[in-house]
Amino acid sequence: KTNGIQGDLRSGEVVKPDVESVEEEKAKTGVTYNIVFVTSEAAPYSKTGGLADVCGSLPIALAGRGHRVMVISPRYVHGTAADSKFSNAVDLGSP
């Protein structure tokens, strides 16, 4: 057991923290933050390097610790609603 995370890390995998460690962390801090990531890429939607890996997995880990997290990223031309990677994406209709 390492920092409450189980399993091996592989590129593109989402890591979920142990329920026990999340509850311990919440009990210790009791503080919840609203966090917004504004990024040019976020896995699995758009990826050219390590930034996408961080912006695709760190928000999930922070949300697992009880924080309210939002990721804002451009929707590039190559991605359409028919693409399975974009099935959970929400278009805010902004220009």
Long-range contacts (C-beta under 8 A, 24 or more apart in sequence): 11-53, 12-43, 12-44, 12-53, 14-56, 14-57, 14-60, 15-57, 15-60, 15-61, 16-60, 16-64, 17-61, 17-64, 17-65, 22-64, 22-65, 22-66, 25-65, 25-66, 26-65, 26-66, 32-66, 32-67, 32-68, 33-67, 33-68, 34-67, 34-68, 35-59, 35-62, 35-67, 35-68, 35-69, 35-70, 36-69, 36-70, 36-71, 36-72, 37-69, 37-70, 37-71, 37-72, 38-72, 38-73, 39-71, 39-72, 39-73, 40-73, 40-74, 41-73, 42-71, 42-73, 44-85, 45-73, 45-75, 45-79, 45-85, 45-86, 45-89, 46-73, 46-74, 46-76, 46-79
